[in-house]
Amino acid sequence: MGRCSQSGSVAKTFLPGNFCWHGTDHIALLRRGLRPFPIDICLHQSHNLLDVHVEHRIIHLLESGQVQFLWLGMPCTSFSVARKNDGVGPGPLRDDDNLFGFKSLGGKNLQKVQDGNNLLRLSLRLLAVCEQHGIPYALENPMSSFAWKMPNMKKFIAQFRPQLIHLDYCCFGEMWKNRQH
């Protein structure tokens, strides 16, 4: 999902709020003349997007015109439909009838769901700032993710009508399809 710039030009400054940044992405952007500035808890604890001070710093960067493109690679850990009760991997944390998470969850699973819900809310707040300031953006998540079914996501899409683009990782040389919005 995203909003393109009116001119169609490539952004010169790139601020991904990517939640687990991959070095190959960074290198690919540099090769295209983009200056990525990753904010990622995997890089440093001070990059925790659930910290209100980090959120405020990002909003300030967006509102001050220092960001020309925002890329959010929200984690799908708790929103994944790949989690099944099949005895092979971890069980599901939510379903269509329990989008905010199963009430029976506790411990680490409850924390994953709460973090996922909070990161989705944060992502939508940041994207709303982008909409207000005309900043192009992208929000990446698997097409099958429960995130797209969340009421606040549906409300954002209805309000701002961003363009939805479906990409398969195999188009970018990866061995798997993993269709993304």
N, CA and C of each residue as an Amber inpcrd file, in Angstrom:
protein
   543
   0.8520000  -1.1600000   0.0000000   0.0000000   0.0000000   0.0000000
   0.8960000   1.2190000   0.0000000   0.5250000   2.2310000  -0.7300000
   1.3490000   3.4210000  -0.7190000   0.7410000   4.5840000  -1.4520000
   1.4600000   5.6720000  -1.3730000   1.0860000   6.9020000  -2.0550000
   2.3310000   7.3530000  -2.8040000   2.1880000   7.5590000  -4.1040000
   3.3050000   7.9850000  -4.9380000   3.3800000   9.5020000  -4.9590000
   4.5770000  10.0020000  -5.2520000   4.7240000  11.4500000  -5.3920000
   4.0260000  11.8860000  -6.6660000   3.5530000  13.1140000  -6.6960000
   2.8490000  13.6370000  -7.8550000   3.7410000  13.6650000  -9.0820000
   5.0240000  13.9930000  -8.8800000   5.9260000  14.1190000 -10.0160000
   6.4340000  12.7720000 -10.5030000   6.3040000  11.7570000  -9.6740000
   6.8250000  10.4400000 -10.0360000   8.3250000  10.3480000  -9.8770000
   8.9520000  11.3920000  -9.3300000  10.4020000  11.3750000  -9.1830000
  10.8200000  10.4670000  -8.0360000  12.0490000  10.0140000  -8.0990000
  12.5910000   9.1430000  -7.0610000  12.9890000   9.9990000  -5.8680000
  12.6380000   9.5610000  -4.6940000  12.9890000  10.3020000  -3.4840000
  14.4940000  10.2860000  -3.2560000  15.0130000  11.3850000  -2.7380000
  16.4390000  11.4610000  -2.4360000  16.7200000  11.0830000  -0.9980000
  15.7570000  11.2200000  -0.1440000  15.9110000  10.8300000   1.2490000
  14.8950000   9.7320000   1.5140000  15.3280000   8.7190000   2.2070000
  14.5050000   7.5440000   2.4040000  14.5430000   7.1950000   3.8800000
  13.4170000   7.1870000   4.5440000  13.3690000   6.8620000   5.9560000
  12.5120000   5.6240000   6.1530000  13.1170000   4.4690000   6.1850000
  12.2920000   3.2940000   6.4530000  12.0630000   3.1400000   7.9470000
  10.8510000   2.9000000   8.3110000  10.5630000   2.5310000   9.6830000
  10.5400000   1.0170000   9.7100000  11.4920000   0.4280000   9.0350000
  11.5350000  -1.0120000   8.8730000  11.8680000  -1.6440000  10.2030000
  11.1750000  -2.7070000  10.5650000  11.2940000  -3.2560000  11.8920000
  12.3440000  -4.3550000  11.9880000  12.8720000  -4.8060000  10.9190000
  14.0290000  -5.6990000  10.9380000  14.7440000  -5.5210000   9.6140000
  15.6010000  -4.5470000   9.5740000  16.2600000  -4.0520000   8.3740000
  17.2470000  -5.0730000   7.8390000  17.2580000  -5.2660000   6.5380000
  18.1930000  -6.1740000   5.8810000  19.2400000  -5.3480000   5.1640000
  20.5050000  -5.6170000   5.3970000  21.6050000  -4.8680000   4.8080000
  21.5700000  -4.8310000   3.2940000  21.0820000  -5.8900000   2.6630000
  21.0280000  -5.9090000   1.1960000  20.0680000  -4.8500000   0.6770000
  18.9910000  -4.5810000   1.4100000  18.0550000  -3.5240000   1.0210000
  18.7740000  -2.1780000   1.0390000  19.5350000  -1.9420000   2.0850000
  20.2700000  -0.6840000   2.2600000  21.2440000  -0.4730000   1.1000000
  21.9870000  -1.5070000   0.7620000  22.9670000  -1.4210000  -0.3280000
  22.2690000  -1.1550000  -1.6580000  21.1650000  -1.8330000  -1.8990000
  20.4280000  -1.6370000  -3.1570000  19.9320000  -0.1960000  -3.2760000
  19.4860000   0.3830000  -2.1860000  19.0230000   1.7710000  -2.2170000
  20.1690000   2.7370000  -2.4710000  21.2980000   2.4940000  -1.8270000
  22.4690000   3.3470000  -2.0430000  22.9000000   3.3250000  -3.5080000
  22.8510000   2.1520000  -4.1150000  23.2240000   2.0240000  -5.5280000
  22.3040000   2.8320000  -6.4360000  21.1050000   3.1030000  -5.9850000
  20.1440000   3.8690000  -6.7760000  20.1530000   5.3550000  -6.4020000
  21.1360000   5.7620000  -5.6080000  21.2710000   7.1640000  -5.2520000
  20.3860000   7.6180000  -4.1080000  19.7680000   6.6740000  -3.4070000
  18.9240000   7.0150000  -2.2710000  19.7430000   6.9510000  -0.9900000
  19.4290000   7.8260000  -0.0490000  20.1260000   7.8330000   1.2290000
  19.1930000   7.2600000   2.2970000  19.2410000   5.9700000   2.4960000
  18.3510000   5.3840000   3.5070000  18.8140000   5.7140000   4.9220000
  17.8620000   5.8940000   5.7860000  18.1260000   6.1190000   7.2010000
  17.2630000   5.1200000   7.9670000  17.8100000   3.9270000   8.1930000
  16.9940000   2.8920000   8.8420000  16.7710000   3.1700000  10.3260000
  15.5440000   3.0090000  10.7370000  15.1790000   3.0470000  12.1520000
  14.6480000   1.6580000  12.4480000  15.4000000   0.9170000  13.2230000
  15.1230000  -0.5040000  13.3770000  15.6350000  -0.9790000  14.7200000
  14.7710000  -1.5620000  15.5020000  15.1590000  -2.0580000  16.8160000
  16.2120000  -3.1550000  16.7030000  16.2710000  -3.8150000  15.5250000
  17.3130000  -4.8310000  15.3090000  18.7010000  -4.1840000  15.2470000
  18.7530000  -2.8960000  14.9110000  20.0270000  -2.1800000  14.8440000
  20.4400000  -1.6290000  16.1980000  19.4730000  -1.1170000  16.9450000
  19.7820000  -0.5350000  18.2500000  18.5000000  -0.3840000  19.0640000
  18.5810000  -0.6320000  20.3580000  17.4150000  -0.5460000  21.2360000
  16.7950000   0.8560000  21.2280000  17.6090000   1.8830000  20.9850000
  17.0780000   3.2550000  20.9600000  16.1750000   3.4990000  19.7550000
  16.0510000   2.5140000  18.8530000  15.2010000   2.6230000  17.6730000
  13.8300000   1.9890000  17.9020000  13.4700000   1.7430000  19.1310000
  12.1970000   1.0990000  19.4400000  11.0410000   2.0300000  19.0650000
  10.3220000   1.6890000  18.0110000   9.2390000   2.5260000  17.5270000
   8.0590000   2.5940000  18.4930000   8.0190000   1.7000000  19.4620000
   6.9510000   1.7700000  20.4520000   7.2780000   2.7640000  21.5640000
   8.4730000   3.3430000  21.5210000   8.8560000   4.4010000  22.4480000
   8.2870000   5.7130000  21.9050000   7.4670000   6.3800000  22.6890000
   6.7860000   7.5940000  22.2310000   7.7830000   8.6680000  21.8000000
   8.9690000   8.6970000  22.3990000   9.9720000   9.6920000  22.0170000
  10.4920000   9.4280000  20.6040000  10.6470000   8.1640000  20.2490000
  11.0790000   7.8060000  18.8930000   9.9800000   8.1860000  17.9050000
   8.7440000   7.8820000  18.2500000   7.6200000   8.2700000  17.3830000
   7.5980000   9.7780000  17.1600000   7.7700000  10.5480000  18.2220000
   7.7540000  12.0110000  18.1030000   8.9020000  12.5170000  17.2360000
  10.0880000  11.8860000  17.3440000  11.2210000  12.2870000  16.5010000
  10.9060000  12.0340000  15.0280000  10.2940000  10.8940000  14.7480000
   9.9510000  10.5740000  13.3570000   8.9050000  11.5600000  12.8300000
   7.8990000  11.8370000  13.6250000   6.8690000  12.7920000  13.2070000
   7.5070000  14.1580000  12.9480000   8.4330000  14.5700000  13.8070000
   9.1270000  15.8510000  13.5930000   9.8800000  15.8360000  12.2620000
  10.5690000  14.7330000  11.9700000  11.2920000  14.6280000  10.6910000
  10.3220000  14.7290000   9.5140000   9.1870000  14.0690000   9.6340000
   8.1880000  14.1060000   8.5650000   7.6350000  15.5170000   8.3920000
   7.2610000  16.1440000   9.4980000   6.6390000  17.4720000   9.4320000
   7.6200000  18.5680000   9.0280000   8.9150000  18.3530000   9.2630000
   9.9160000  19.3800000   8.9610000  10.4070000  19.3260000   7.5180000
   9.9110000  18.3650000   6.7400000  10.2970000  18.2840000   5.3350000
  11.6140000  17.5620000   5.0920000  12.1510000  16.9000000   6.1120000
  13.4290000  16.2080000   5.9640000  13.2920000  14.8170000   5.3540000
  12.0610000  14.3590000   5.2180000  11.8150000  13.0270000   4.6820000
  11.0310000  13.1700000   3.3830000  11.5220000  12.5290000   2.3370000
  10.8360000  12.5910000   1.0530000  10.1060000  11.2980000   0.7240000
  10.3550000  10.2580000   1.5030000   9.6660000   8.9920000   1.2890000
   9.7610000   8.1780000   2.5720000   8.6530000   7.5730000   2.9890000
   8.6260000   6.7320000   4.1930000   8.2650000   5.3180000   3.7890000
   9.0930000   4.3840000   4.1940000   8.8270000   2.9670000   3.9470000
   8.6830000   2.2860000   5.2900000   7.5400000   1.6550000   5.5110000
   7.3010000   0.9110000   6.7390000   7.2100000  -0.5670000   6.3990000
   8.1070000  -1.3290000   6.9640000   8.0920000  -2.7760000   6.8010000
   7.6240000  -3.3920000   8.1110000   6.3310000  -3.2730000   8.3640000
   5.7610000  -3.7300000   9.6290000   5.8990000  -5.2440000   9.7830000
   6.3330000  -5.7190000  10.9520000   6.4770000  -7.1670000  11.1310000
   5.1210000  -7.8720000  11.0660000   5.1380000  -9.0590000  10.5000000
   3.8850000  -9.8020000  10.3580000   3.7630000 -10.9150000  11.3960000
   4.6510000 -10.9440000  12.3810000   4.7050000 -12.0670000  13.3250000
   3.3670000 -12.4360000  13.9320000   2.6100000 -11.4670000  14.4030000
   1.3270000 -11.8160000  15.0170000   0.1680000 -11.7450000  14.0310000
   0.3900000 -11.1320000  12.8640000  -0.6710000 -10.9860000  11.8640000
  -0.6470000 -12.1180000  10.8290000   0.3150000 -13.0130000  10.9140000
   0.5180000 -14.0330000   9.8970000  -0.5670000 -15.1060000   9.9090000
  -1.0480000 -15.4390000   8.7050000  -1.9820000 -16.5540000   8.5670000
  -1.2260000 -17.8740000   8.4450000   0.0960000 -17.7990000   8.3660000
   0.9080000 -19.0130000   8.2660000   0.9670000 -19.7540000   9.6000000
   0.6370000 -19.0760000  10.6740000   0.5990000 -19.7270000  11.9910000
  -0.6740000 -20.5760000  12.0510000  -0.5020000 -21.8720000  12.1510000
  -1.6460000 -22.7950000  12.1170000  -1.5510000 -23.7970000  13.2540000
  -2.6650000 -24.3810000  13.5910000  -2.6910000 -25.4600000  14.5750000
  -2.4310000 -26.7800000  13.8690000  -1.2220000 -26.9250000  13.3140000
  -0.9040000 -28.1420000  12.5620000   0.1440000 -29.0010000  13.2600000
   0.5800000 -28.5960000  14.4490000   1.5720000 -29.3630000  15.1750000
   2.9820000 -29.2040000  14.6390000   3.1650000 -28.4420000  13.5820000
   4.4870000 -28.2660000  12.9740000   5.1580000 -26.9950000  13.4970000
   4.4350000 -25.8940000  13.4470000   4.9860000 -24.6080000  13.8720000
   4.1340000 -23.9980000  14.9590000   4.3770000 -22.7200000  15.2400000
   3.5800000 -22.0590000  16.2780000   2.1280000 -21.9040000  15.8480000
   1.2500000 -21.9440000  16.8200000  -0.1750000 -21.8120000  16.5560000
  -0.5810000 -20.3770000  16.2640000  -1.8040000 -20.1930000  15.7580000
  -2.2850000 -18.8590000  15.4150000  -2.4780000 -18.0000000  16.6590000
  -2.3660000 -16.6810000  16.4630000  -2.5710000 -15.7270000  17.5460000
  -3.8580000 -14.9310000  17.3560000  -4.4120000 -15.0080000  16.1410000
  -5.6580000 -14.3010000  15.8160000  -6.3130000 -15.0120000  14.6480000
  -7.5640000 -14.6900000  14.3940000  -8.2730000 -15.1800000  13.2150000
  -9.2850000 -14.1170000  12.8050000 -10.0920000 -14.4030000  11.7970000
 -11.0500000 -13.4130000  11.2960000 -12.0440000 -12.9540000  12.3580000
 -12.3500000 -13.8190000  13.3150000 -13.3000000 -13.4710000  14.3730000
 -12.6310000 -12.8400000  15.5870000 -11.3130000 -12.8970000  15.6460000
 -10.5410000 -12.3630000  16.7730000  -9.3530000 -11.5760000  16.2300000
  -9.6430000 -10.5210000  15.4680000  -8.5880000  -9.7680000  14.8020000
  -7.6040000  -9.1260000  15.7680000  -8.0560000  -8.7750000  16.9640000
  -7.1610000  -8.1390000  17.9410000  -6.4230000  -9.1590000  18.7990000
  -6.5940000 -10.4390000  18.4870000  -5.9100000 -11.5170000  19.2030000
  -6.8770000 -12.3280000  20.0390000  -6.5220000 -13.5940000  20.2090000
  -7.3580000 -14.4790000  21.0260000  -7.3100000 -14.0280000  22.4800000
  -8.4440000 -14.0280000  23.1370000  -8.5320000 -13.6160000  24.5350000
  -7.7800000 -14.5670000  25.4610000  -7.5540000 -15.7910000  25.0080000
  -6.8870000 -16.7960000  25.8380000  -5.3560000 -16.6680000  25.8330000
  -4.8070000 -15.7540000  25.0470000  -3.3550000 -15.6190000  24.9480000
  -2.7520000 -15.0940000  26.2440000  -1.5380000 -15.5240000  26.5020000
  -0.7980000 -15.0290000  27.6560000   0.6850000 -14.9990000  27.3320000
   1.4750000 -14.4530000  28.2210000   2.9320000 -14.4650000  28.0910000
   3.4390000 -13.8190000  26.8140000   4.3860000 -14.5140000  26.1660000
   5.0330000 -13.9790000  24.9620000   4.0690000 -13.8150000  23.7940000
   3.1100000 -14.7270000  23.6740000   2.1470000 -14.6140000  22.5730000
   1.2550000 -13.3860000  22.7340000   0.8290000 -13.1180000  23.9610000
   0.0330000 -11.9170000  24.2120000   0.8580000 -10.6760000  23.8970000
   2.1300000 -10.6830000  24.2860000   2.9980000  -9.5380000  24.0130000
   3.1900000  -9.3260000  22.5130000   3.3280000 -10.4190000  21.7460000
   3.4600000 -10.3060000  20.2830000   2.2330000  -9.6440000  19.6740000
   1.0670000 -10.0530000  20.1240000  -0.1810000  -9.4880000  19.5930000
  -0.3040000  -8.0180000  19.9850000  -0.0220000  -7.7000000  21.2390000
  -0.1070000  -6.3050000  21.6800000   0.8870000  -5.4360000  20.9110000
   2.1200000  -5.9300000  20.7410000   3.1200000  -5.1860000  19.9760000
   2.6720000  -4.9970000  18.5280000   2.1450000  -6.0630000  17.9220000
   1.6570000  -5.9610000  16.5460000   0.5470000  -4.9430000  16.4110000
  -0.4190000  -4.9760000  17.3280000  -1.5260000  -4.0190000  17.3030000
  -1.0150000  -2.5890000  17.4810000  -0.0710000  -2.4140000  18.4100000
   0.4930000  -1.0770000  18.6520000   1.3150000  -0.5890000  17.4630000
   2.0820000  -1.4780000  16.8340000   2.8790000  -1.0880000  15.6740000
   1.9900000  -0.7410000  14.4820000   0.8750000  -1.4280000  14.3450000
  -0.0630000  -1.0860000  13.2790000  -0.6470000   0.3040000  13.5150000
  -1.0820000   0.5680000  14.7590000  -1.6170000   1.8940000  15.0770000
  -0.5740000   2.9780000  14.8130000   0.6710000   2.7390000  15.2350000
   1.7520000   3.6970000  15.0000000   1.9720000   3.8970000  13.5030000
   2.0330000   2.8100000  12.7550000   2.2530000   2.9020000  11.3130000
   1.1840000   3.7630000  10.6550000  -0.0580000   3.5630000  11.0360000
  -1.1480000   4.3320000  10.4400000  -1.0920000   5.7990000  10.8560000
  -0.6380000   6.0880000  12.0830000  -0.4520000   7.4880000  12.4970000
   0.6320000   8.1510000  11.6420000   1.7440000   7.4360000  11.4150000
   2.8300000   7.9940000  10.5990000   2.3790000   8.1960000   9.1610000
   1.6240000   7.2460000   8.6310000   1.1380000   7.3790000   7.2530000
   0.1400000   8.5260000   7.1340000  -0.6410000   8.7700000   8.1690000
  -1.5720000   9.9050000   8.1500000  -0.7910000  11.2200000   8.1060000
   0.3400000  11.2910000   8.8220000   1.1900000  12.4840000   8.7570000
   1.7310000  12.6360000   7.3320000   2.1270000  11.5330000   6.7300000
   2.5920000  11.5760000   5.3390000   1.4950000  12.1270000   4.4300000
   0.2700000  11.6540000   4.6160000  -0.8530000  12.1470000   3.8130000
  -1.0350000  13.6540000   4.0000000  -0.9490000  14.1250000   5.2370000
  -1.1450000  15.5520000   5.5350000  -0.0700000  16.4250000   4.8970000
   1.1320000  15.8730000   4.7270000   2.2680000  16.6540000   4.2240000
   2.6730000  16.2690000   2.7990000   1.8930000  15.4280000   2.1560000
   2.1740000  15.0610000   0.7740000   3.4400000  14.2370000   0.6010000
   3.7920000  13.4470000   1.5970000   4.9970000  12.6150000   1.5400000
   4.6160000  11.2410000   0.9990000   5.2550000  10.8030000  -0.0760000
   4.9770000   9.4480000  -0.5760000   5.4020000   8.4070000   0.4620000
   4.7140000   7.2720000   0.4520000   5.0160000   6.2390000   1.4480000
   4.6800000   4.8630000   0.9070000   5.1630000   3.8720000   1.6280000
   4.8070000   2.4760000   1.3530000   4.6910000   1.7470000   2.6840000
   3.7330000   0.8760000   2.7830000   3.5760000  -0.0130000   3.9320000
   3.6090000  -1.4260000   3.3830000   4.5950000  -2.1720000   3.7960000
   4.7970000  -3.5280000   3.2870000   4.3120000  -4.5440000   4.3090000
   3.5220000  -5.4880000   3.8500000   3.0710000  -6.6040000   4.6710000
   2.5050000  -7.6590000   3.7270000   2.6060000  -8.9380000   4.0980000
   2.0670000  -9.9760000   3.2140000   0.5890000  -9.7330000   2.8900000
   0.2240000 -10.0300000   1.6660000  -1.1520000  -9.8360000   1.2180000
  -2.1680000 -10.5770000   2.0900000  -1.7660000 -11.7320000   2.6020000
  -2.6760000 -12.5500000   3.3940000  -2.7270000 -12.1240000   4.8640000
  -1.9450000 -11.1350000   5.2530000  -1.8380000 -10.6950000   6.6450000
  -3.1750000 -10.2330000   7.2050000  -3.4120000 -10.5580000   8.4650000
  -4.6020000 -10.0670000   9.1550000  -4.5550000  -8.5390000   9.3100000
  -3.3760000  -7.9320000   9.1550000  -3.2590000  -6.4710000   9.2930000
  -4.1960000  -5.7610000   8.3300000  -4.3810000  -6.2930000   7.1270000
  -5.2420000  -5.6580000   6.1260000  -6.7160000  -5.7390000   6.5090000
  -7.0650000  -6.6330000   7.4230000  -8.4510000  -6.8130000   7.8460000
  -8.7960000  -6.0060000   9.1020000  -7.7680000  -5.4340000   9.7290000
  -7.9950000  -4.6930000  10.9750000  -8.8790000  -3.4720000  10.7030000
  -9.8090000  -3.1740000  11.6130000 -10.7120000  -2.0370000  11.3990000
  -9.9860000  -0.7080000  11.1610000  -8.8930000  -0.4470000  11.9040000
  -8.1900000   0.8270000  11.7140000  -7.4870000   0.8790000  10.3550000
  -7.0510000  -0.2560000   9.8300000  -6.4540000  -0.3040000   8.4950000
  -7.5360000  -0.0350000   7.4420000  -8.6770000  -0.6920000   7.5820000
  -9.7730000  -0.4790000   6.6340000 -10.2320000   0.9810000   6.6410000
 -10.2740000   1.5900000   7.8220000 -10.6720000   2.9970000   7.9380000
  -9.6470000   3.8930000   7.2330000  -8.3480000   3.6180000   7.4400000
  -7.2960000   4.4090000   6.7900000  -7.4210000   4.3060000   5.2700000
  -7.5940000   3.0920000   4.7740000  -7.7010000   2.8770000   3.3240000
  -8.9390000   3.5910000   2.7670000 -10.0600000   3.5260000   3.4860000
 -11.2790000   4.2050000   3.0300000 -11.1010000   5.7240000   3.0450000
 -10.4130000   6.2380000   4.0560000 -10.2500000   7.6830000   4.1850000
  -9.2770000   8.2600000   3.1520000  -8.1100000   7.6050000   2.9880000
  -7.0580000   8.1790000   2.1500000  -6.9520000   7.5450000   0.7600000
  -7.5580000   6.3850000   0.5810000  -7.5700000   5.6860000  -0.7030000
  -6.1750000   5.5460000  -1.3270000  -5.2150000   4.9900000  -0.5750000
  -3.8780000   4.7910000  -1.1460000  -3.9060000   3.7120000  -2.2150000
  -2.8910000   3.7240000  -3.0310000  -2.7710000   2.7200000  -4.0850000
  -2.2720000   1.4180000  -3.4660000  -2.9290000   0.3180000  -3.7900000
  -2.4930000  -0.9930000  -3.3190000  -1.7590000  -1.6870000  -4.4580000
  -0.5410000  -2.0880000  -4.1870000   0.2820000  -2.7570000  -5.1950000
   0.6880000  -4.1140000  -4.6390000   0.5300000  -5.1410000  -5.4360000
   0.8970000  -6.4840000  -5.0190000   2.2310000  -6.8460000  -5.6670000
   3.1820000  -7.2230000  -4.8360000   4.5090000  -7.6120000  -5.3160000
   4.8340000  -9.0040000  -4.8100000   5.4480000  -9.7950000  -5.6320000
   5.9320000 -11.1060000  -5.2210000   7.4410000 -11.0230000  -5.0910000
   7.9720000 -11.5340000  -3.9950000   9.4120000 -11.4880000  -3.7780000
  10.1900000 -12.1860000  -4.8890000   9.5910000 -13.1910000  -5.5170000
  10.3040000 -13.9030000  -6.5740000  10.6330000 -12.9640000  -7.7430000
   9.8880000 -11.8680000  -7.8850000  10.1850000 -10.8830000  -8.9350000
  11.4880000 -10.1440000  -8.6670000  11.9680000 -10.2230000  -7.4300000
  13.1840000  -9.5240000  -7.0350000  14.3240000 -10.5060000  -6.7810000
  14.2540000 -11.6800000  -7.4010000  15.3330000 -12.6420000  -7.3260000
  15.3030000 -13.5570000  -6.1190000  14.2540000 -13.4920000  -5.2940000
  14.1680000 -14.3740000  -4.1400000  13.6210000 -15.7320000  -4.5770000
  13.8570000 -16.7450000  -3.7770000  13.4470000 -18.1040000  -4.1040000
  11.9670000 -18.3650000  -3.7820000  11.3050000 -17.4440000  -3.1080000
   9.9310000 -17.6710000  -2.7050000   9.0260000 -16.5720000  -3.2390000
   7.7420000 -16.8640000  -3.2610000   6.7650000 -15.9090000  -3.7840000
   6.4340000 -14.8560000  -2.7310000   5.8770000 -15.2340000  -1.5970000
   5.5370000 -14.3490000  -0.4840000   4.9690000 -13.0180000  -0.9600000
   3.7880000 -13.0620000  -1.5230000   3.1130000 -11.8830000  -2.0850000
   2.9320000 -10.8000000  -1.0180000   3.2650000  -9.5640000  -1.3650000
   3.2070000  -8.4190000  -0.4550000   2.2570000  -7.3600000  -0.9920000
   1.6590000  -6.5730000  -0.0900000   0.9220000  -5.3510000  -0.4570000
   1.9020000  -4.2350000  -0.3420000
